[in-house]
Amino acid sequence: MSRYFFHLHESGSVTLDEEGSELADLAQGRHFGLKGARGLMAAQVCEGHLYLDGKIQVVDAGGAEVMSLPLAEAVAISPPTA
């Protein structure tokens, strides 16, 4: 198990994950990060807005960035059909 931290970069500010999460591997870290991004986006939609310019930066216990998850890639957006 490894500890990963999921820092949110959005609208010019950074919200640091101070606790992190123990996960089996980086693939599980990607799944965890995407699930968190989608939850954040769902909350934004409930408030009447959606910001797609942010990202979740995944950092290992040593402080090295191991992955970056753009919010815009966390969901598939389908255009309206005629």
PyMOL Python script that loads the backbone (N, CA, C, O; Angstrom):
from pymol import cmd

cmd.read_pdbstr("""\
ATOM      1  N   MET A   1       0.844  -1.186   0.000  1.00  0.00           N
ATOM      2  CA  MET A   1       0.000   0.000   0.000  1.00  0.00           C
ATOM      3  C   MET A   1       0.886   1.244   0.000  1.00  0.00           C
ATOM      4  O   MET A   1       1.929   1.294   0.652  1.00  0.00           O
ATOM      5  N   SER A   2       0.440   2.225  -0.740  1.00  0.00           N
ATOM      6  CA  SER A   2       1.145   3.506  -0.819  1.00  0.00           C
ATOM      7  C   SER A   2       0.171   4.627  -0.491  1.00  0.00           C
ATOM      8  O   SER A   2      -1.032   4.515  -0.730  1.00  0.00           O
ATOM      9  N   ARG A   3       0.708   5.708   0.059  1.00  0.00           N
ATOM     10  CA  ARG A   3      -0.125   6.868   0.366  1.00  0.00           C
ATOM     11  C   ARG A   3      -0.017   7.868  -0.777  1.00  0.00           C
ATOM     12  O   ARG A   3       1.074   8.242  -1.209  1.00  0.00           O
ATOM     13  N   TYR A   4      -1.194   8.288  -1.255  1.00  0.00           N
ATOM     14  CA  TYR A   4      -1.280   9.290  -2.306  1.00  0.00           C
ATOM     15  C   TYR A   4      -2.099  10.470  -1.795  1.00  0.00           C
ATOM     16  O   TYR A   4      -3.027  10.308  -1.003  1.00  0.00           O
ATOM     17  N   PHE A   5      -1.731  11.666  -2.270  1.00  0.00           N
ATOM     18  CA  PHE A   5      -2.416  12.891  -1.900  1.00  0.00           C
ATOM     19  C   PHE A   5      -3.045  13.471  -3.161  1.00  0.00           C
ATOM     20  O   PHE A   5      -2.445  13.440  -4.235  1.00  0.00           O
ATOM     21  N   PHE A   6      -4.250  13.997  -3.023  1.00  0.00           N
ATOM     22  CA  PHE A   6      -5.033  14.472  -4.158  1.00  0.00           C
ATOM     23  C   PHE A   6      -5.304  15.968  -3.976  1.00  0.00           C
ATOM     24  O   PHE A   6      -6.253  16.362  -3.298  1.00  0.00           O
ATOM     25  N   HIS A   7      -4.459  16.785  -4.589  1.00  0.00           N
ATOM     26  CA  HIS A   7      -4.556  18.243  -4.455  1.00  0.00           C
ATOM     27  C   HIS A   7      -5.424  18.799  -5.579  1.00  0.00           C
ATOM     28  O   HIS A   7      -5.218  18.482  -6.751  1.00  0.00           O
ATOM     29  N   LEU A   8      -6.387  19.622  -5.212  1.00  0.00           N
ATOM     30  CA  LEU A   8      -7.295  20.224  -6.179  1.00  0.00           C
ATOM     31  C   LEU A   8      -6.773  21.590  -6.611  1.00  0.00           C
ATOM     32  O   LEU A   8      -6.563  22.472  -5.779  1.00  0.00           O
ATOM     33  N   HIS A   9      -6.565  21.759  -7.907  1.00  0.00           N
ATOM     34  CA  HIS A   9      -6.175  23.038  -8.505  1.00  0.00           C
ATOM     35  C   HIS A   9      -7.383  23.528  -9.290  1.00  0.00           C
ATOM     36  O   HIS A   9      -7.806  22.897 -10.258  1.00  0.00           O
ATOM     37  N   GLU A  10      -7.941  24.671  -8.858  1.00  0.00           N
ATOM     38  CA  GLU A  10      -9.167  25.162  -9.490  1.00  0.00           C
ATOM     39  C   GLU A  10      -9.271  26.665  -9.338  1.00  0.00           C
ATOM     40  O   GLU A  10      -9.079  27.200  -8.247  1.00  0.00           O
ATOM     41  N   SER A  11      -9.575  27.343 -10.430  1.00  0.00           N
ATOM     42  CA  SER A  11      -9.822  28.786 -10.436  1.00  0.00           C
ATOM     43  C   SER A  11      -8.693  29.570  -9.761  1.00  0.00           C
ATOM     44  O   SER A  11      -8.949  30.515  -9.015  1.00  0.00           O
ATOM     45  N   GLY A  12      -7.458  29.176 -10.023  1.00  0.00           N
ATOM     46  CA  GLY A  12      -6.307  29.906  -9.495  1.00  0.00           C
ATOM     47  C   GLY A  12      -5.947  29.597  -8.059  1.00  0.00           C
ATOM     48  O   GLY A  12      -5.032  30.216  -7.514  1.00  0.00           O
ATOM     49  N   SER A  13      -6.637  28.658  -7.425  1.00  0.00           N
ATOM     50  CA  SER A  13      -6.293  28.315  -6.042  1.00  0.00           C
ATOM     51  C   SER A  13      -6.019  26.814  -5.933  1.00  0.00           C
ATOM     52  O   SER A  13      -6.387  26.030  -6.807  1.00  0.00           O
ATOM     53  N   VAL A  14      -5.371  26.446  -4.846  1.00  0.00           N
ATOM     54  CA  VAL A  14      -5.024  25.049  -4.607  1.00  0.00           C
ATOM     55  C   VAL A  14      -5.572  24.641  -3.246  1.00  0.00           C
ATOM     56  O   VAL A  14      -5.351  25.324  -2.246  1.00  0.00           O
ATOM     57  N   THR A  15      -6.284  23.528  -3.220  1.00  0.00           N
ATOM     58  CA  THR A  15      -6.741  22.939  -1.963  1.00  0.00           C
ATOM     59  C   THR A  15      -5.933  21.670  -1.748  1.00  0.00           C
ATOM     60  O   THR A  15      -6.064  20.702  -2.497  1.00  0.00           O
ATOM     61  N   LEU A  16      -5.093  21.685  -0.714  1.00  0.00           N
ATOM     62  CA  LEU A  16      -4.210  20.563  -0.456  1.00  0.00           C
ATOM     63  C   LEU A  16      -4.918  19.453   0.304  1.00  0.00           C
ATOM     64  O   LEU A  16      -5.695  19.713   1.223  1.00  0.00           O
ATOM     65  N   ASP A  17      -4.651  18.248  -0.074  1.00  0.00           N
ATOM     66  CA  ASP A  17      -5.101  17.058   0.642  1.00  0.00           C
ATOM     67  C   ASP A  17      -4.065  16.800   1.724  1.00  0.00           C
ATOM     68  O   ASP A  17      -2.977  16.305   1.433  1.00  0.00           O
ATOM     69  N   GLU A  18      -4.384  17.124   2.947  1.00  0.00           N
ATOM     70  CA  GLU A  18      -3.436  17.015   4.062  1.00  0.00           C
ATOM     71  C   GLU A  18      -3.285  15.578   4.583  1.00  0.00           C
ATOM     72  O   GLU A  18      -2.256  15.231   5.164  1.00  0.00           O
ATOM     73  N   GLU A  19      -4.309  14.749   4.372  1.00  0.00           N
ATOM     74  CA  GLU A  19      -4.299  13.391   4.930  1.00  0.00           C
ATOM     75  C   GLU A  19      -3.839  12.331   3.940  1.00  0.00           C
ATOM     76  O   GLU A  19      -3.115  11.407   4.313  1.00  0.00           O
ATOM     77  N   GLY A  20      -4.245  12.452   2.703  1.00  0.00           N
ATOM     78  CA  GLY A  20      -3.925  11.435   1.726  1.00  0.00           C
ATOM     79  C   GLY A  20      -4.754  10.179   1.931  1.00  0.00           C
ATOM     80  O   GLY A  20      -5.570  10.098   2.849  1.00  0.00           O
ATOM     81  N   SER A  21      -4.532   9.202   1.062  1.00  0.00           N
ATOM     82  CA  SER A  21      -5.256   7.931   1.129  1.00  0.00           C
ATOM     83  C   SER A  21      -4.305   6.790   0.827  1.00  0.00           C
ATOM     84  O   SER A  21      -3.471   6.882  -0.073  1.00  0.00           O
ATOM     85  N   GLU A  22      -4.436   5.719   1.585  1.00  0.00           N
ATOM     86  CA  GLU A  22      -3.646   4.507   1.355  1.00  0.00           C
ATOM     87  C   GLU A  22      -4.323   3.702   0.254  1.00  0.00           C
ATOM     88  O   GLU A  22      -5.474   3.287   0.392  1.00  0.00           O
ATOM     89  N   LEU A  23      -3.597   3.485  -0.841  1.00  0.00           N
ATOM     90  CA  LEU A  23      -4.157   2.768  -1.979  1.00  0.00           C
ATOM     91  C   LEU A  23      -3.159   1.716  -2.457  1.00  0.00           C
ATOM     92  O   LEU A  23      -1.955   1.835  -2.231  1.00  0.00           O
ATOM     93  N   ALA A  24      -3.677   0.695  -3.114  1.00  0.00           N
ATOM     94  CA  ALA A  24      -2.851  -0.437  -3.539  1.00  0.00           C
ATOM     95  C   ALA A  24      -1.810  -0.043  -4.585  1.00  0.00           C
ATOM     96  O   ALA A  24      -0.666  -0.494  -4.526  1.00  0.00           O
ATOM     97  N   ASP A  25      -2.203   0.794  -5.535  1.00  0.00           N
ATOM     98  CA  ASP A  25      -1.285   1.149  -6.614  1.00  0.00           C
ATOM     99  C   ASP A  25      -1.779   2.413  -7.309  1.00  0.00           C
ATOM    100  O   ASP A  25      -2.803   2.988  -6.941  1.00  0.00           O
ATOM    101  N   LEU A  26      -1.026   2.826  -8.318  1.00  0.00           N
ATOM    102  CA  LEU A  26      -1.358   4.058  -9.026  1.00  0.00           C
ATOM    103  C   LEU A  26      -2.655   3.933  -9.818  1.00  0.00           C
ATOM    104  O   LEU A  26      -3.375   4.920  -9.973  1.00  0.00           O
ATOM    105  N   ALA A  27      -2.965   2.748 -10.318  1.00  0.00           N
ATOM    106  CA  ALA A  27      -4.238   2.544 -11.029  1.00  0.00           C
ATOM    107  C   ALA A  27      -5.411   2.807 -10.091  1.00  0.00           C
ATOM    108  O   ALA A  27      -6.398   3.429 -10.483  1.00  0.00           O
ATOM    109  N   GLN A  28      -5.302   2.335  -8.862  1.00  0.00           N
ATOM    110  CA  GLN A  28      -6.352   2.605  -7.885  1.00  0.00           C
ATOM    111  C   GLN A  28      -6.374   4.094  -7.544  1.00  0.00           C
ATOM    112  O   GLN A  28      -7.436   4.658  -7.283  1.00  0.00           O
ATOM    113  N   GLY A  29      -5.203   4.730  -7.547  1.00  0.00           N
ATOM    114  CA  GLY A  29      -5.125   6.176  -7.321  1.00  0.00           C
ATOM    115  C   GLY A  29      -5.852   6.951  -8.405  1.00  0.00           C
ATOM    116  O   GLY A  29      -6.529   7.939  -8.120  1.00  0.00           O
ATOM    117  N   ARG A  30      -5.714   6.505  -9.651  1.00  0.00           N
ATOM    118  CA  ARG A  30      -6.425   7.160 -10.755  1.00  0.00           C
ATOM    119  C   ARG A  30      -7.931   7.019 -10.575  1.00  0.00           C
ATOM    120  O   ARG A  30      -8.670   7.991 -10.735  1.00  0.00           O
ATOM    121  N   HIS A  31      -8.387   5.821 -10.244  1.00  0.00           N
ATOM    122  CA  HIS A  31      -9.818   5.586 -10.025  1.00  0.00           C
ATOM    123  C   HIS A  31     -10.335   6.463  -8.880  1.00  0.00           C
ATOM    124  O   HIS A  31     -11.394   7.079  -8.994  1.00  0.00           O
ATOM    125  N   PHE A  32      -9.590   6.515  -7.788  1.00  0.00           N
ATOM    126  CA  PHE A  32      -9.967   7.310  -6.617  1.00  0.00           C
ATOM    127  C   PHE A  32     -10.036   8.790  -6.975  1.00  0.00           C
ATOM    128  O   PHE A  32     -10.968   9.487  -6.573  1.00  0.00           O
ATOM    129  N   GLY A  33      -9.040   9.273  -7.738  1.00  0.00           N
ATOM    130  CA  GLY A  33      -9.017  10.677  -8.142  1.00  0.00           C
ATOM    131  C   GLY A  33     -10.167  11.041  -9.063  1.00  0.00           C
ATOM    132  O   GLY A  33     -10.777  12.100  -8.912  1.00  0.00           O
ATOM    133  N   LEU A  34     -10.466  10.164 -10.023  1.00  0.00           N
ATOM    134  CA  LEU A  34     -11.585  10.427 -10.934  1.00  0.00           C
ATOM    135  C   LEU A  34     -12.915  10.431 -10.192  1.00  0.00           C
ATOM    136  O   LEU A  34     -13.787  11.254 -10.470  1.00  0.00           O
ATOM    137  N   LYS A  35     -13.064   9.515  -9.255  1.00  0.00           N
ATOM    138  CA  LYS A  35     -14.305   9.471  -8.466  1.00  0.00           C
ATOM    139  C   LYS A  35     -14.456  10.763  -7.656  1.00  0.00           C
ATOM    140  O   LYS A  35     -15.552  11.317  -7.567  1.00  0.00           O
ATOM    141  N   GLY A  36     -13.374  11.232  -7.078  1.00  0.00           N
ATOM    142  CA  GLY A  36     -13.413  12.500  -6.342  1.00  0.00           C
ATOM    143  C   GLY A  36     -13.729  13.679  -7.237  1.00  0.00           C
ATOM    144  O   GLY A  36     -14.503  14.560  -6.862  1.00  0.00           O
ATOM    145  N   ALA A  37     -13.131  13.700  -8.427  1.00  0.00           N
ATOM    146  CA  ALA A  37     -13.396  14.779  -9.384  1.00  0.00           C
ATOM    147  C   ALA A  37     -14.860  14.790  -9.782  1.00  0.00           C
ATOM    148  O   ALA A  37     -15.484  15.849  -9.855  1.00  0.00           O
ATOM    149  N   ARG A  38     -15.404  13.616 -10.037  1.00  0.00           N
ATOM    150  CA  ARG A  38     -16.813  13.536 -10.442  1.00  0.00           C
ATOM    151  C   ARG A  38     -17.736  13.964  -9.304  1.00  0.00           C
ATOM    152  O   ARG A  38     -18.761  14.599  -9.552  1.00  0.00           O
ATOM    153  N   GLY A  39     -17.397  13.633  -8.084  1.00  0.00           N
ATOM    154  CA  GLY A  39     -18.189  14.079  -6.937  1.00  0.00           C
ATOM    155  C   GLY A  39     -18.162  15.586  -6.792  1.00  0.00           C
ATOM    156  O   GLY A  39     -19.188  16.211  -6.524  1.00  0.00           O
ATOM    157  N   LEU A  40     -16.984  16.169  -6.969  1.00  0.00           N
ATOM    158  CA  LEU A  40     -16.840  17.624  -6.915  1.00  0.00           C
ATOM    159  C   LEU A  40     -17.674  18.284  -8.010  1.00  0.00           C
ATOM    160  O   LEU A  40     -18.358  19.279  -7.771  1.00  0.00           O
ATOM    161  N   MET A  41     -17.608  17.725  -9.198  1.00  0.00           N
ATOM    162  CA  MET A  41     -18.354  18.292 -10.322  1.00  0.00           C
ATOM    163  C   MET A  41     -19.861  18.167 -10.095  1.00  0.00           C
ATOM    164  O   MET A  41     -20.612  19.082 -10.432  1.00  0.00           O
ATOM    165  N   ALA A  42     -20.305  17.061  -9.534  1.00  0.00           N
ATOM    166  CA  ALA A  42     -21.735  16.890  -9.246  1.00  0.00           C
ATOM    167  C   ALA A  42     -22.206  17.952  -8.256  1.00  0.00           C
ATOM    168  O   ALA A  42     -23.292  18.510  -8.413  1.00  0.00           O
ATOM    169  N   ALA A  43     -21.395  18.231  -7.241  1.00  0.00           N
ATOM    170  CA  ALA A  43     -21.753  19.267  -6.268  1.00  0.00           C
ATOM    171  C   ALA A  43     -21.822  20.633  -6.937  1.00  0.00           C
ATOM    172  O   ALA A  43     -22.704  21.434  -6.625  1.00  0.00           O
ATOM    173  N   GLN A  44     -20.897  20.904  -7.854  1.00  0.00           N
ATOM    174  CA  GLN A  44     -20.921  22.173  -8.567  1.00  0.00           C
ATOM    175  C   GLN A  44     -22.195  22.309  -9.396  1.00  0.00           C
ATOM    176  O   GLN A  44     -22.826  23.366  -9.401  1.00  0.00           O
ATOM    177  N   VAL A  45     -22.569  21.246 -10.090  1.00  0.00           N
ATOM    178  CA  VAL A  45     -23.780  21.290 -10.910  1.00  0.00           C
ATOM    179  C   VAL A  45     -24.991  21.573 -10.038  1.00  0.00           C
ATOM    180  O   VAL A  45     -25.883  22.318 -10.444  1.00  0.00           O
ATOM    181  N   CYS A  46     -25.037  20.992  -8.848  1.00  0.00           N
ATOM    182  CA  CYS A  46     -26.157  21.255  -7.927  1.00  0.00           C
ATOM    183  C   CYS A  46     -26.206  22.722  -7.518  1.00  0.00           C
ATOM    184  O   CYS A  46     -27.270  23.233  -7.168  1.00  0.00           O
ATOM    185  N   GLU A  47     -25.064  23.401  -7.558  1.00  0.00           N
ATOM    186  CA  GLU A  47     -25.006  24.831  -7.236  1.00  0.00           C
ATOM    187  C   GLU A  47     -25.239  25.699  -8.472  1.00  0.00           C
ATOM    188  O   GLU A  47     -25.274  26.926  -8.371  1.00  0.00           O
ATOM    189  N   GLY A  48     -25.398  25.068  -9.639  1.00  0.00           N
ATOM    190  CA  GLY A  48     -25.721  25.815 -10.842  1.00  0.00           C
ATOM    191  C   GLY A  48     -24.541  26.223 -11.701  1.00  0.00           C
ATOM    192  O   GLY A  48     -24.689  27.054 -12.596  1.00  0.00           O
ATOM    193  N   HIS A  49     -23.369  25.652 -11.445  1.00  0.00           N
ATOM    194  CA  HIS A  49     -22.215  25.978 -12.285  1.00  0.00           C
ATOM    195  C   HIS A  49     -21.317  24.741 -12.407  1.00  0.00           C
ATOM    196  O   HIS A  49     -21.478  23.770 -11.667  1.00  0.00           O
ATOM    197  N   LEU A  50     -20.375  24.792 -13.345  1.00  0.00           N
ATOM    198  CA  LEU A  50     -19.426  23.701 -13.534  1.00  0.00           C
ATOM    199  C   LEU A  50     -18.137  24.285 -14.087  1.00  0.00           C
ATOM    200  O   LEU A  50     -18.132  24.881 -15.164  1.00  0.00           O
ATOM    201  N   TYR A  51     -17.053  24.117 -13.357  1.00  0.00           N
ATOM    202  CA  TYR A  51     -15.744  24.608 -13.784  1.00  0.00           C
ATOM    203  C   TYR A  51     -14.919  23.429 -14.288  1.00  0.00           C
ATOM    204  O   TYR A  51     -14.657  22.482 -13.547  1.00  0.00           O
ATOM    205  N   LEU A  52     -14.517  23.492 -15.541  1.00  0.00           N
ATOM    206  CA  LEU A  52     -13.766  22.403 -16.141  1.00  0.00           C
ATOM    207  C   LEU A  52     -12.289  22.735 -16.321  1.00  0.00           C
ATOM    208  O   LEU A  52     -11.547  21.950 -16.912  1.00  0.00           O
ATOM    209  N   ASP A  53     -11.857  23.884 -15.818  1.00  0.00           N
ATOM    210  CA  ASP A  53     -10.474  24.300 -16.037  1.00  0.00           C
ATOM    211  C   ASP A  53      -9.502  23.790 -14.976  1.00  0.00           C
ATOM    212  O   ASP A  53      -8.306  24.066 -15.068  1.00  0.00           O
ATOM    213  N   GLY A  54      -9.972  23.065 -13.988  1.00  0.00           N
ATOM    214  CA  GLY A  54      -9.118  22.608 -12.906  1.00  0.00           C
ATOM    215  C   GLY A  54      -8.530  21.234 -13.147  1.00  0.00           C
ATOM    216  O   GLY A  54      -8.723  20.623 -14.198  1.00  0.00           O
ATOM    217  N   LYS A  55      -7.804  20.764 -12.140  1.00  0.00           N
ATOM    218  CA  LYS A  55      -7.219  19.431 -12.195  1.00  0.00           C
ATOM    219  C   LYS A  55      -7.023  18.902 -10.782  1.00  0.00           C
ATOM    220  O   LYS A  55      -7.001  19.661  -9.813  1.00  0.00           O
ATOM    221  N   ILE A  56      -6.884  17.606 -10.687  1.00  0.00           N
ATOM    222  CA  ILE A  56      -6.473  16.981  -9.447  1.00  0.00           C
ATOM    223  C   ILE A  56      -5.054  16.485  -9.658  1.00  0.00           C
ATOM    224  O   ILE A  56      -4.783  15.668 -10.538  1.00  0.00           O
ATOM    225  N   GLN A  57      -4.166  16.993  -8.837  1.00  0.00           N
ATOM    226  CA  GLN A  57      -2.761  16.608  -8.884  1.00  0.00           C
ATOM    227  C   GLN A  57      -2.556  15.482  -7.881  1.00  0.00           C
ATOM    228  O   GLN A  57      -2.821  15.651  -6.690  1.00  0.00           O
ATOM    229  N   VAL A  58      -2.087  14.336  -8.356  1.00  0.00           N
ATOM    230  CA  VAL A  58      -1.842  13.186  -7.490  1.00  0.00           C
ATOM    231  C   VAL A  58      -0.357  13.168  -7.147  1.00  0.00           C
ATOM    232  O   VAL A  58       0.503  13.167  -8.028  1.00  0.00           O
ATOM    233  N   VAL A  59      -0.077  13.153  -5.844  1.00  0.00           N
ATOM    234  CA  VAL A  59       1.293  13.242  -5.342  1.00  0.00           C
ATOM    235  C   VAL A  59       1.549  12.045  -4.437  1.00  0.00           C
ATOM    236  O   VAL A  59       0.676  11.644  -3.667  1.00  0.00           O
ATOM    237  N   ASP A  60       2.756  11.470  -4.533  1.00  0.00           N
ATOM    238  CA  ASP A  60       3.082  10.343  -3.661  1.00  0.00           C
ATOM    239  C   ASP A  60       3.570  10.838  -2.296  1.00  0.00           C
ATOM    240  O   ASP A  60       3.674  12.042  -2.065  1.00  0.00           O
ATOM    241  N   ALA A  61       3.863   9.907  -1.406  1.00  0.00           N
ATOM    242  CA  ALA A  61       4.263  10.266  -0.046  1.00  0.00           C
ATOM    243  C   ALA A  61       5.558  11.058  -0.004  1.00  0.00           C
ATOM    244  O   ALA A  61       5.812  11.777   0.963  1.00  0.00           O
ATOM    245  N   GLY A  62       6.381  10.937  -1.039  1.00  0.00           N
ATOM    246  CA  GLY A  62       7.629  11.690  -1.112  1.00  0.00           C
ATOM    247  C   GLY A  62       7.466  13.090  -1.669  1.00  0.00           C
ATOM    248  O   GLY A  62       8.429  13.855  -1.723  1.00  0.00           O
ATOM    249  N   GLY A  63       6.245  13.436  -2.088  1.00  0.00           N
ATOM    250  CA  GLY A  63       5.967  14.770  -2.607  1.00  0.00           C
ATOM    251  C   GLY A  63       6.100  14.904  -4.114  1.00  0.00           C
ATOM    252  O   GLY A  63       5.971  16.002  -4.655  1.00  0.00           O
ATOM    253  N   ALA A  64       6.359  13.787  -4.802  1.00  0.00           N
ATOM    254  CA  ALA A  64       6.503  13.838  -6.260  1.00  0.00           C
ATOM    255  C   ALA A  64       5.147  13.674  -6.944  1.00  0.00           C
ATOM    256  O   ALA A  64       4.349  12.816  -6.566  1.00  0.00           O
ATOM    257  N   GLU A  65       4.898  14.505  -7.951  1.00  0.00           N
ATOM    258  CA  GLU A  65       3.668  14.350  -8.726  1.00  0.00           C
ATOM    259  C   GLU A  65       3.776  13.072  -9.553  1.00  0.00           C
ATOM    260  O   GLU A  65       4.746  12.868 -10.283  1.00  0.00           O
ATOM    261  N   VAL A  66       2.765  12.218  -9.423  1.00  0.00           N
ATOM    262  CA  VAL A  66       2.754  10.962 -10.172  1.00  0.00           C
ATOM    263  C   VAL A  66       1.661  10.941 -11.234  1.00  0.00           C
ATOM    264  O   VAL A  66       1.657  10.078 -12.111  1.00  0.00           O
ATOM    265  N   MET A  67       0.731  11.897 -11.152  1.00  0.00           N
ATOM    266  CA  MET A  67      -0.361  11.944 -12.118  1.00  0.00           C
ATOM    267  C   MET A  67      -1.072  13.285 -12.003  1.00  0.00           C
ATOM    268  O   MET A  67      -1.104  13.901 -10.938  1.00  0.00           O
ATOM    269  N   SER A  68      -1.639  13.724 -13.118  1.00  0.00           N
ATOM    270  CA  SER A  68      -2.477  14.912 -13.145  1.00  0.00           C
ATOM    271  C   SER A  68      -3.773  14.537 -13.860  1.00  0.00           C
ATOM    272  O   SER A  68      -3.751  14.022 -14.978  1.00  0.00           O
ATOM    273  N   LEU A  69      -4.892  14.800 -13.207  1.00  0.00           N
ATOM    274  CA  LEU A  69      -6.199  14.432 -13.749  1.00  0.00           C
ATOM    275  C   LEU A  69      -7.004  15.700 -14.054  1.00  0.00           C
ATOM    276  O   LEU A  69      -7.607  16.273 -13.147  1.00  0.00           O
ATOM    277  N   PRO A  70      -7.023  16.146 -15.315  1.00  0.00           N
ATOM    278  CA  PRO A  70      -7.821  17.324 -15.669  1.00  0.00           C
ATOM    279  C   PRO A  70      -9.312  17.065 -15.427  1.00  0.00           C
ATOM    280  O   PRO A  70      -9.829  16.013 -15.803  1.00  0.00           O
ATOM    281  N   LEU A  71      -9.988  18.005 -14.814  1.00  0.00           N
ATOM    282  CA  LEU A  71     -11.418  17.838 -14.548  1.00  0.00           C
ATOM    283  C   LEU A  71     -12.201  17.642 -15.835  1.00  0.00           C
ATOM    284  O   LEU A  71     -13.180  16.897 -15.853  1.00  0.00           O
ATOM    285  N   ALA A  72     -11.789  18.293 -16.901  1.00  0.00           N
ATOM    286  CA  ALA A  72     -12.498  18.193 -18.174  1.00  0.00           C
ATOM    287  C   ALA A  72     -12.474  16.774 -18.740  1.00  0.00           C
ATOM    288  O   ALA A  72     -13.309  16.430 -19.576  1.00  0.00           O
ATOM    289  N   GLU A  73     -11.526  15.948 -18.293  1.00  0.00           N
ATOM    290  CA  GLU A  73     -11.436  14.577 -18.778  1.00  0.00           C
ATOM    291  C   GLU A  73     -12.111  13.570 -17.849  1.00  0.00           C
ATOM    292  O   GLU A  73     -12.085  12.366 -18.106  1.00  0.00           O
ATOM    293  N   ALA A  74     -12.710  14.062 -16.776  1.00  0.00           N
ATOM    294  CA  ALA A  74     -13.331  13.161 -15.791  1.00  0.00           C
ATOM    295  C   ALA A  74     -14.703  12.676 -16.207  1.00  0.00           C
ATOM    296  O   ALA A  74     -15.204  11.682 -15.681  1.00  0.00           O
ATOM    297  N   VAL A  75     -15.314  13.379 -17.154  1.00  0.00           N
ATOM    298  CA  VAL A  75     -16.644  13.006 -17.634  1.00  0.00           C
ATOM    299  C   VAL A  75     -16.702  13.154 -19.148  1.00  0.00           C
ATOM    300  O   VAL A  75     -15.941  13.915 -19.744  1.00  0.00           O
ATOM    301  N   ALA A  76     -17.612  12.418 -19.749  1.00  0.00           N
ATOM    302  CA  ALA A  76     -17.877  12.588 -21.180  1.00  0.00           C
ATOM    303  C   ALA A  76     -19.081  13.504 -21.308  1.00  0.00           C
ATOM    304  O   ALA A  76     -20.121  13.263 -20.694  1.00  0.00           O
ATOM    305  N   ILE A  77     -18.941  14.549 -22.102  1.00  0.00           N
ATOM    306  CA  ILE A  77     -20.042  15.496 -22.294  1.00  0.00           C
ATOM    307  C   ILE A  77     -20.617  15.273 -23.686  1.00  0.00           C
ATOM    308  O   ILE A  77     -19.919  15.396 -24.693  1.00  0.00           O
ATOM    309  N   SER A  78     -21.879  14.948 -23.721  1.00  0.00           N
ATOM    310  CA  SER A  78     -22.558  14.691 -24.992  1.00  0.00           C
ATOM    311  C   SER A  78     -23.369  15.914 -25.388  1.00  0.00           C
ATOM    312  O   SER A  78     -24.157  16.418 -24.588  1.00  0.00           O
ATOM    313  N   PRO A  79     -23.188  16.401 -26.615  1.00  0.00           N
ATOM    314  CA  PRO A  79     -23.982  17.561 -27.062  1.00  0.00           C
ATOM    315  C   PRO A  79     -25.437  17.163 -27.237  1.00  0.00           C
ATOM    316  O   PRO A  79     -25.747  15.991 -27.452  1.00  0.00           O
ATOM    317  N   PRO A  80     -26.320  18.132 -27.143  1.00  0.00           N
ATOM    318  CA  PRO A  80     -27.751  17.836 -27.342  1.00  0.00           C
ATOM    319  C   PRO A  80     -27.983  17.315 -28.766  1.00  0.00           C
ATOM    320  O   PRO A  80     -27.298  17.707 -29.711  1.00  0.00           O
ATOM    321  N   THR A  81     -28.953  16.434 -28.885  1.00  0.00           N
ATOM    322  CA  THR A  81     -29.317  15.948 -30.206  1.00  0.00           C
ATOM    323  C   THR A  81     -30.532  16.710 -30.721  1.00  0.00           C
ATOM    324  O   THR A  81     -31.373  17.167 -29.947  1.00  0.00           O
ATOM    325  N   ALA A  82     -30.604  16.834 -32.015  1.00  0.00           N
ATOM    326  CA  ALA A  82     -31.712  17.609 -32.623  1.00  0.00           C
ATOM    327  C   ALA A  82     -33.018  16.865 -32.577  1.00  0.00           C
ATOM    328  O   ALA A  82     -34.036  17.376 -33.043  1.00  0.00           O
TER     329      ALA A  82
END
""", "prot")
cmd.dss("prot")
cmd.show_as("cartoon", "prot")
cmd.util.cbc("prot")
cmd.orient("prot")
